[in-house]
Amino acid sequence: MRPCWPLRRVATIFWIPLVLACLLTSSTAAAEDNERISIQITGKVLTAAGAPAADATVHASLPLGKLDARAKTNDDGTFELPIKVHRIALSSITMRTSSSDGEQLAIERLKTENDEVRTEDLVIQLSETTTAAVRVIDGDGKPVSNAAVAAQLNFPNTITGLTTDDSGSVTFRFPKMDRIESIVAWKDHEGLDYRVYALPRHQRSDTLTETPEFPIDRGETLRLEGTKPLQVRITDDSGKPIPSIRNYVWLLKKEDQPDQLNLSYFVEAFSESTDNNGELAFDWIPSWHTTLLQIWPSSDDFVRTRGNYDPATGDGVLEMQLDRLVPIGGKVTDADGPPVPDIRVSARGDGYTMDDSYGTATTDADGNYEIRVAPEQIYLVTVKDPRWASTPQTGFAVRANTPVTNKNFVLREATRVFGRLTDESTGEPIPNKRVIVYQYGTDLNSIEGVELRNPDNSRKWVRPMDYHHAITDEGGQFAFALGDGHYDIRPPEQEKADEFDIAGQSELEINVSTVLRTEVKLTGKVTAAADGEAVASAMLAGVPQNFRGRDWQARTGTDGTFSVMRYKEPTYVHVENQDKTLAAVVIVAPEQTTLNVSLHATASVTGRLLANETKEPLPNQKITYGIDVPSDTGRSWSTRFGGSVVTDDEGQFSIDGLVGGQKYSVNLGVTEEGLYRSLPKWEVESGETLSLGDVQVPPPPKRYVPPTLEERIAAAFAVKGTPIERYERALKPIKLVKQHLLVVFGQSEDSRIHRLMQIRYEDKDFRQVRDEYLFLAIPTEDDKRKPAMALAEELDESIEGERGDFLLVILDHEGKKVATVDSAAVCDGDELSKEMLLKVLGNYYVEKHDANELLGQALAKAAKENKCVIVQETATWCGPCHRLSGFLAENREWEEDFILVKMDHRWEGAYELMKEMREGAKGGIPWFAILDASGKKLATSNDEKTGDNIGFPSSKQGQAHFAFMLNQTRQRLSEEDVANFVSKLSPPDEDE
């Protein structure tokens, strides 16, 4: 039996270029989506007045000629339009309908209802039209004839195919009910110009500035001011040119425009195909465009890998190499063995490229599927069906020209994962919001023997993952149909993630909560510090310090005032006048509602950049600069409020518009190893022109190379201090965290010592005893034997003769010797045996406590002594946990009001208890909470402002929250006592 339950739509979200990929190429589309289907689009066309529109033209189209079908309406306005298209393209079909006299129009996409594209019984209402005029001129103001013009209306509708006449003019009609969002004109060897009729994306919460509109009364004028042509050469992985590959430029940005021009909306008009030599030219690239250009190719046989070209430093040629798509295939069967048709299978890849691979297919009558994907990525392949599921296929790589087979699935009933989304502050359900689930495949580091092509030496964490979402109903409820695997679930803002695993369960309830963001209006005035006069048209740019994409902008009016809606978040605000001669940076508090800013004269820097090795001037080098905005936790930063310049032929550079009193971070981009090259920070005073003189590029940073086993062994034996000093240092942490101490006497070159250390550092089986032992490696070579003997005598041992080459001494957490292990106990002949070693070490475990009993005892004691309980989640491998334990042990003032109980992950039930206590709170360990004697949670180490776990409170923000926790729950301690206690937090001791 197939289970049945109500499910809201669960789907994968695409961004614009990927949607277009499905239209431009079938290389990653599903098998059933690739199939061309024949259907009838039927419906009725009405005039603007609601009457049947006879003899109207109904035109269905897709980009690049994928569909171009027309039909005329009957006398009653009805029509039938037969089409043949790929199923996946149905939702992208544009319907352009015009009355018989062309005076009325409608432009719209086919609508989707209940996840189905509606193609029958359509009702198309025509609209009266408006005429728009565009004039195109060159840099000298002369008309440009035969220039192409296109307009974007309400998304996603466009008007293309327009051409200017000899006077450089063109007119077109569009529905009155639509709005012109942007207009663009271009011509080869002349250039391109555009207008966007919108506020900048981040300024759309500005409540004073009006949104610009297309000037219907006077028309628009676009100016083509020259080109920087781009030639593109495309080859396959063997170096052979690829003909007939269509390409388009994605985004352009002109400095005086509020937003980018997204050419993917006009992909048919801007696409060019390679010739037999694999070459094409974009001869209209405007000279004003100075930022990165991204070129998207499209092919049925090759990976759709974007090409990146930097016009600031490029020579006008972009070389692109495309890999051939490689099939992944297999069979889907039910539990009894018969094949199952019509099951959707999805493949998600990840590698060191910018773009991850994605593909789907549907099984045929024999249960077989095939998905063509990009090579040099690792994959997660899953069944995606509202009723059926299976164990995922993951942990494998796809190589060039090597098909992957036998990725088979046996179906079971899908696990119903359900729950409710609620407001954390009120507990009320939240309707019509998105709940997100990520499914994770095996990461690259966990796949033994697999390395991926990494030409840029990227340090990216490579792990394929799939994405699902559901929309909550009126009661805040959501549901997913999922298969086996590792997942996390997130609220709409994705500010936290709760992990979970599925292994055959029929259903799993997971409730999700979130903090609803609260908006506040910020108003104020911008004035010039010199004279107090209002500054009109000043731009304010706000960057919230949680870096969650809620940046905002606002512009002042003629009286210098502004008004903007923003969220209650700590925010850095950069303010500058229109010509960037006055500026300031201020910080706005979460609850702040007014802000008055005085602008001071901006500063500038000049200098000459010299190469590191030759000390010669470095021309054509991009320099990027900005102000480091700290996160609200103080643990990270984001560089903002800056830009970039390129050195001239003599290596000279000049940067204007800098804010006085601010430090600017400066870098030269990344090296071939993927590491940033930084220059010293600049700090200037208001109005200053600072000459930096010759600025030498620093030596390239060295990439971190993990130490070899030999290096790790040598380091273990070379820790600072005498053996006695190291031993005395080690006694402290083993007592704090209840570990055994394993003293290893020997010579690092000895094969038995080498094998012991290899097991310690590299063997997964050692994990079963790893948490129980702190290693103390004591060298016994000739010149080091005497100090080693002193420690041996302290332990009542002898390392004379062969015992000095290999001897293990085990001490319990109190420092009491519990065992001496010589070579005979752990060696098979002359070789150290892993099995014998683990057996010996496994005999000495710290007593495993019951976490619930420990907590119960602590609460009982707290009730008796009228105190609260600090519950600390900890582990032996956690350095910050040791720091916190050490700090609390050395500074015991807290014992006036608190009892400490440590939940070590080794204790029975500790992980489960802490997971329940956290209630989804994010962050690693140490994590801690303060409970009253009844077990009620009063405070946690998650900062109330940011939600981040402070861990060991080393930062100012962390210490402030730690003090807040103690002050909220203290009884006998004073606020001054708490302040003195927290002030003692210090850097960590040196670890072994």
C-alpha angles and dihedrals in degrees: 000000000000114000118239127203136146111271129183115221113295113192146146117257119226128194121226101272091050092050088052090049089064090054097043098044139015094210096111102024125113120268092244089044091052091053111100109233128198114223140156120240105208134178149105132279120216128194121240087266092053099254123130110275108224122201092010118154118239112196122187116192146167129195121277094020094292086138132011112161131152137188137176123231122241124239089275091052095252123134143182119206117185114205138172116209144142109277093234090059096058095094091051097055112120117215113207111186126181134181120246091261095042092238095114127050144177125191118183146132125251108270127240120223122181091348091305124109108234113229102156133075094007118177112210116190115201121218133211110257138235126209119233125193128206127187121196122202135171129239091280093051095255120139117261114217125202091023114151117239130191135175133205115214127183105333124308100008121102140176115216138161095067120143130188121240128227090287090055092249136125133174130199138178125234134174115279089224090061128076127219105240097179143352128206135185128186144163133183113264090006104070140231136278133180145176127214115202099209141083116261111279093253092046097061091100090058103117098194105046115083121227110249118244134205106267100243094173098055103017127229128284121209123191124211106205105178139292146257099205119213124211117201125200119191126193136170125243090278093053096254117139116252115220127203096025110149117220137179136186111245113201136014127184127197116194096231094050124090095226145012123275108241106210092187086083087062097036094140093055096045102040121113128187128220119248126227089286091056091250135128136164134221098204095174100062102137119242091227094064109098105158130085117303118211119204118199119203125202128206142143092226107036136063113264096236116166120232119221123211125180109206090193092067106012128104097224096269128099120193115202128184119196128198122221117250114255125210125240111195144172147132133273118212137168123246092273094052107255116128118256119218128203096034116141117229122192130200123198121186136191132189142137094294122101093244125056120217123247133179142157136195138177122229118252127226090286093051093252125139136182128193123185113217143165119281125231093048134102117235148219112200119188143169112248112196132132091233109021133058142168145185110290124246108231143136097072137105130223115225129201115279092355114115117216115223141179097039089149132176133206110203129229132169110288120253112248107224108190141161148129131275112221140178109255093215098050106016089231119144117255115220130202096018130127122251113195131210124190121197116204131212127200113295121236095248090059095053106089116227097004122124125170131213107271109175094166094047089239119189092208118144103241117212127135117230138176128216132221131174138187131192116229119239126229090284093051091252124145137176139192133192106221141168132219119304147082118303146163129209125213140188120241096277092044090225091145139017130210114203123218139167131221120207107164100309115153092221141357127197117212120168120203129204132189141180109247110227116242121216124216130186115240115200133172149117136271119215137172112256092216098061107001092241120149115261112222123206093015113158121226117198118191124199114188110218094233090068094218096143098267097124115150141193135200134180126215123239127231090283093053094250127131139185127195137167112230139161121260097262134126104264140188111218125200115197127188137163122244098270093040094239093120126045147150141183119218136171121234121204120227096253096038115125103174131050129178115187131194114205123216130197113282123239134223139206131208131188149139121253117221127197116250100235105028097033086219122136111279111223129195093019118147115227117197121197141173147137118281107235109201120225118247088253094051091231099106142012142208123218109231144154095048142088142193140271133190123227117242127235090285094048091253121147137178129193124192135183097051120158114240118242094022126115114230122209112218130195140168097218126257130323124232086268090059095252126132119245108215130194124207113283119261125222121183136178123240112281093008125137104206120197110206093186114201112001113195119211107241120237111279112270116253118242116239109258114195111241118257121244090257091052092050091050091049091048092050091056094043102058112143118267139042118292090255092051092048091048092052090048091051094054091069100058095041089056093047096049098027099241133148119245116230110200110198115198113190151089118285091225093056110111092225092052090046091052092046091053092044090056090047096051105029113022116093091206089067089070090081090070101020096099092053099061141061110198122225109185112197118190117223102186116139098274093040101044096089095058088043091053089055090059091044090055089049087056092045092246136123125224096186117138119346092353087071090062095054130006133141124201121189122204126184123234091274090057095254116143110242103169146010115207121194130186095272092061096056106022132085100208108312094338126086110238118221092205093051092046094051091046091054094045090045090063092071115062129153111246109275109233126207106245095210092051091050091051092046092052092048092050092049091051090047091053091050094048097036093242140127128244126240108207111198121193107212146157135199093243094053112101096191088051089057090049092053093046090048093049093050091047094051097042109043102171089112090070089080089077108009144060117207124219119178119211103207113192087234092066118097111261094002096120093049093045093051093045089056092045092050093054090201096317109160131232139069129264146337088053119163142180136193116227131187119234091272091057096255112149110240103171140355137200090254107107109242092222100047106018089229121137110245092207108182100006100235098138125074090246091050093049091048091054092045089054090047090054092051095044092050092055107029123114109173101020117086125225087252090053090054092048092051092047095050092046089066093069106125142178118285124271118247110274126220 
